[in-house]
Amino acid sequence: MIPHPLPDPMPLDDAIRARLDAYVELLLRWNTRINLVGRTTTDQVWQRHIEDSLQLVPLLPEGAGPIGDLGSGAGLPGLVLAIATGRPTHLVESDRRKAAFLNEAAARLDLAQVQIHATRIEEARLPPLAVLTARALAPLGTLLAYAHRLLAPGGIALFPKGRMAETELAEAQPAWSFTLDRFASRTDPEATIFRLSDIRHVQPQA
């Protein structure tokens, strides 16, 4: 199936852009000590990471419901979405060094609405989420199990996927029922963004 084109990107006001610039500066400084993003991508950090995350903003549902980002790592896309939207955001990251970066970034950028959960996903205590995101974390079937448990009624999942997107989708479909919209990534010609809702587990037939 041919993906839909993404809606127009969100315009960035001066305050949001200033926070994103400060985030990028902090990210690059920390990246010399711990591997937050691939060293080969640091020269293109805005396109490869910031714009890649910002393209999810027009796909968010209306309202102020909380966002959850699993395996947040450098805060991509969760911290970027928090900066862009101001919505309550929960970043789950079990690596203590990466969680330390997220804590410093949230403090330095004055993101009081961001909470970092330095624990495994299975142990994180999160509110019912309006939106769940995860970037390069796990196969779709695993992500759907997380979404089924963590999303509030009517919530959606936004999962950027690479060249194996359709394979992961085919593998997940026997066990899961959902409504799916596909969107073509603006930043990676091989990537697709899955927007999923009405996620339900399919009981195996006897």
Secondary structure by P-SEA (a helix, b strand, c coil): cccccccccccccaaaaaaaaaaaaaaaaaaacccccccccccccccccccccccccccccccccbbbbccccccaaaaaaaaacccbbbbbbccaaaaaaaaaaaaaaccccbbbbcccccccccccccbbbbcccccaaaaaaaaaacccccbbbbbbbccaaaaaaaaacccbbbbbbbbbbcccccbbbbbbccbbbbcccc
